[in-house]
Structures are given as structure tokens and as C-alpha cells.
Amino acid sequence: MGEPVEIVPYDPAWPAIFARWGEHLRAALGDAVARIDHIGSTSVPGLAAKPVIDIQISVASLEPTDTFLGPLTGMGFLYRADNPEQTKRYFREPPGQHRTHVHVRQLGSFSQQFPLLFRDYLRCHTSAATEYAAAKRRCAAKFRYDRPSYVRAKDPFVWDIIRRADAWAQDTGWLPDPTDA
């Protein structure tokens, strides 16, 4: 049996955990990366979430990996070369650290813009964030020990939010805020 999917109430410590990582990542990566952002549910104030800090690092290109692979592994992050998503390079936290996922994506790509738009929309629309939290709790209860099924079960709701977020972006001229770190 795998690790259970656990949705917990928002923890106000999450932004500080990200901020510490962001500071260290910026020092290690410097201007070689365009953006370092806190993404995912822990980046939305008040949103219940899996207690995982998601960090997105935006780079000019995913290949060659020289600009980010050495610095990240040098900080102890574990590179997951077996990640099936071809639009990112994926790292896990150093052993013994708070669960952290680092997603390296190409600046300006759909996969890089998606989590920023999703995050910003939920930050500005608390009713959508509340709906999302309820959907995550339902899915986690149903698929507590089946993470892939949990992710698939919440996908329709994620796509509904991104549809609304895209309309909001068109109406407002949304652009992501400056980088978080």
C-alpha cells in the first residue's frame, strides 16, 4: 500500500518554507534562471492542500541541463530522470527535508504558464479555491492509497478552473506577478 493522500488545512508556515528554499535556490542558480515561483495548493492562502511545497523554476531551455542540474543536485535535490512528463525536469527534496517538489519548465511554455495562472486565479477567487479544496477532499477520501487515481479524479475540476481562469485572464489582461525569489 502506498503513502496515503492527505489533504490538510492551510498552514501559514508554507510561504516561509518556500521563501527559505527560494532564497537558497536564487543564490545557487542566479540569473541562469528567469523565475522561481511558489506554485501548487500551498501557494494559495487559505487553501487546504497536501503538505508539499511545489516550486517552479523557469529556464530559457530544458536542454542542455547545465544551468540547473548541477546546482540543484549540489543542494541535495534528487533528480527524477524517470519523470514521464516531457515538458519539465523534476526534482525531490533532499533527504530529511520537508516534502518539496521542484518543477523545472521552459519559460513561456504552456506547462510553465498553467500553474501560475491556476495559482493566481485561485488567489483572486476564494469561492473557486473553496470548491477546489472540497473536490480534493472528496477525491482523497475515495482514493486515499491510490495517488494516480486521486490525480485523475480531480483533473476535471482542475480543467474547469483553468477554463474559468483563462476567461478571467482574457478579461483582465493577466500576467504573472514578478518572480517569487
NORWOKA-V821803 format. One record per residue. N is the residue number from 0. RES is the residue in three letters. PHI is phi in whole degrees, 0 to 359 (* if undefined). NEAR is the number of other ideal C-beta (glycine too) atoms within 12 Angstrom. Layout:
n=N res=RES phi=PHI near=NEAR
n=N res=RES phi=PHI near=NEAR
This chain:
n=0 res=MET phi=* near=8
n=1 res=GLY phi=281 near=13
n=2 res=GLU phi=294 near=14
n=3 res=PRO phi=291 near=17
n=4 res=VAL phi=279 near=29
n=5 res=GLU phi=237 near=22
n=6 res=ILE phi=257 near=30
n=7 res=VAL phi=242 near=22
n=8 res=PRO phi=299 near=20
n=9 res=TYR phi=307 near=24
n=10 res=ASP phi=246 near=25
n=11 res=PRO phi=297 near=13
n=12 res=ALA phi=282 near=16
n=13 res=TRP phi=303 near=34
n=14 res=PRO phi=300 near=24
n=15 res=ALA phi=291 near=16
n=16 res=ILE phi=298 near=26
n=17 res=PHE phi=300 near=35
n=18 res=ALA phi=302 near=22
n=19 res=ARG phi=296 near=22
n=20 res=TRP phi=298 near=39
n=21 res=GLY phi=303 near=30
n=22 res=GLU phi=297 near=18
n=23 res=HIS phi=293 near=26
n=24 res=LEU phi=294 near=37
n=25 res=ARG phi=297 near=26
n=26 res=ALA phi=296 near=18
n=27 res=ALA phi=283 near=27
n=28 res=LEU phi=260 near=33
n=29 res=GLY phi=55 near=16
n=30 res=ASP phi=280 near=14
n=31 res=ALA phi=291 near=27
n=32 res=VAL phi=241 near=36
n=33 res=ALA phi=281 near=28
n=34 res=ARG phi=216 near=34
n=35 res=ILE phi=225 near=39
n=36 res=ASP phi=232 near=41
n=37 res=HIS phi=277 near=41
n=38 res=ILE phi=235 near=41
n=39 res=GLY phi=79 near=32
n=40 res=SER phi=297 near=38
n=41 res=THR phi=290 near=39
n=42 res=SER phi=269 near=36
n=43 res=VAL phi=252 near=35
n=44 res=PRO phi=307 near=21
n=45 res=GLY phi=86 near=24
n=46 res=LEU phi=274 near=38
n=47 res=ALA phi=297 near=28
n=48 res=ALA phi=201 near=34
n=49 res=LYS phi=291 near=33
n=50 res=PRO phi=282 near=27
n=51 res=VAL phi=238 near=31
n=52 res=ILE phi=275 near=36
n=53 res=ASP phi=258 near=38
n=54 res=ILE phi=237 near=49
n=55 res=GLN phi=249 near=47
n=56 res=ILE phi=250 near=47
n=57 res=SER phi=257 near=37
n=58 res=VAL phi=237 near=33
n=59 res=ALA phi=296 near=22
n=60 res=SER phi=206 near=21
n=61 res=LEU phi=283 near=28
n=62 res=GLU phi=230 near=14
n=63 res=PRO phi=288 near=13
n=64 res=THR phi=273 near=23
n=65 res=ASP phi=307 near=17
n=66 res=THR phi=292 near=26
n=67 res=PHE phi=232 near=39
n=68 res=LEU phi=297 near=29
n=69 res=GLY phi=298 near=16
n=70 res=PRO phi=300 near=28
n=71 res=LEU phi=290 near=36
n=72 res=THR phi=292 near=22
n=73 res=GLY phi=296 near=17
n=74 res=MET phi=276 near=29
n=75 res=GLY phi=100 near=21
n=76 res=PHE phi=294 near=32
n=77 res=LEU phi=262 near=24
n=78 res=TYR phi=283 near=25
n=79 res=ARG phi=255 near=21
n=80 res=ALA phi=297 near=15
n=81 res=ASP phi=276 near=10
n=82 res=ASN phi=302 near=20
n=83 res=PRO phi=284 near=10
n=84 res=GLU phi=283 near=18
n=85 res=GLN phi=281 near=13
n=86 res=THR phi=264 near=21
n=87 res=LYS phi=207 near=33
n=88 res=ARG phi=247 near=37
n=89 res=TYR phi=238 near=32
n=90 res=PHE phi=228 near=33
n=91 res=ARG phi=246 near=29
n=92 res=GLU phi=301 near=26
n=93 res=PRO phi=297 near=20
n=94 res=PRO phi=308 near=11
n=95 res=GLY phi=84 near=10
n=96 res=GLN phi=264 near=21
n=97 res=HIS phi=305 near=23
n=98 res=ARG phi=306 near=26
n=99 res=THR phi=219 near=38
n=100 res=HIS phi=246 near=34
n=101 res=VAL phi=249 near=47
n=102 res=HIS phi=247 near=39
n=103 res=VAL phi=263 near=43
n=104 res=ARG phi=228 near=37
n=105 res=GLN phi=282 near=28
n=106 res=LEU phi=305 near=26
n=107 res=GLY phi=87 near=19
n=108 res=SER phi=286 near=24
n=109 res=PHE phi=304 near=17
n=110 res=SER phi=294 near=25
n=111 res=GLN phi=278 near=31
n=112 res=GLN phi=284 near=29
n=113 res=PHE phi=308 near=30
n=114 res=PRO phi=293 near=37
n=115 res=LEU phi=289 near=39
n=116 res=LEU phi=295 near=34
n=117 res=PHE phi=302 near=41
n=118 res=ARG phi=300 near=37
n=119 res=ASP phi=295 near=31
n=120 res=TYR phi=297 near=37
n=121 res=LEU phi=295 near=38
n=122 res=ARG phi=296 near=27
n=123 res=CYS phi=267 near=23
n=124 res=HIS phi=230 near=24
n=125 res=THR phi=297 near=17
n=126 res=SER phi=293 near=16
n=127 res=ALA phi=294 near=30
n=128 res=ALA phi=296 near=31
n=129 res=THR phi=295 near=19
n=130 res=GLU phi=299 near=23
n=131 res=TYR phi=297 near=37
n=132 res=ALA phi=300 near=29
n=133 res=ALA phi=296 near=19
n=134 res=ALA phi=296 near=28
n=135 res=LYS phi=296 near=35
n=136 res=ARG phi=297 near=28
n=137 res=ARG phi=299 near=21
n=138 res=CYS phi=294 near=28
n=139 res=ALA phi=294 near=28
n=140 res=ALA phi=295 near=19
n=141 res=LYS phi=284 near=18
n=142 res=PHE phi=237 near=23
n=143 res=ARG phi=306 near=21
n=144 res=TYR phi=247 near=16
n=145 res=ASP phi=223 near=19
n=146 res=ARG phi=302 near=21
n=147 res=PRO phi=301 near=15
n=148 res=SER phi=291 near=17
n=149 res=TYR phi=301 near=29
n=150 res=VAL phi=297 near=18
n=151 res=ARG phi=297 near=16
n=152 res=ALA phi=294 near=23
n=153 res=LYS phi=270 near=32
n=154 res=ASP phi=307 near=17
n=155 res=PRO phi=302 near=16
n=156 res=PHE phi=291 near=27
n=157 res=VAL phi=302 near=30
n=158 res=TRP phi=291 near=17
n=159 res=ASP phi=296 near=19
n=160 res=ILE phi=295 near=36
n=161 res=ILE phi=293 near=27
n=162 res=ARG phi=297 near=18
n=163 res=ARG phi=295 near=25
n=164 res=ALA phi=296 near=31
n=165 res=ASP phi=295 near=21
n=166 res=ALA phi=299 near=17
n=167 res=TRP phi=298 near=22
n=168 res=ALA phi=298 near=22
n=169 res=GLN phi=294 near=13
n=170 res=ASP phi=290 near=12
n=171 res=THR phi=255 near=15
n=172 res=GLY phi=73 near=8
n=173 res=TRP phi=312 near=21
n=174 res=LEU phi=224 near=12
n=175 res=PRO phi=297 near=29
n=176 res=ASP phi=299 near=16
n=177 res=PRO phi=303 near=11
n=178 res=THR phi=310 near=24
n=179 res=ASP phi=281 near=29
n=180 res=ALA phi=218 near=27
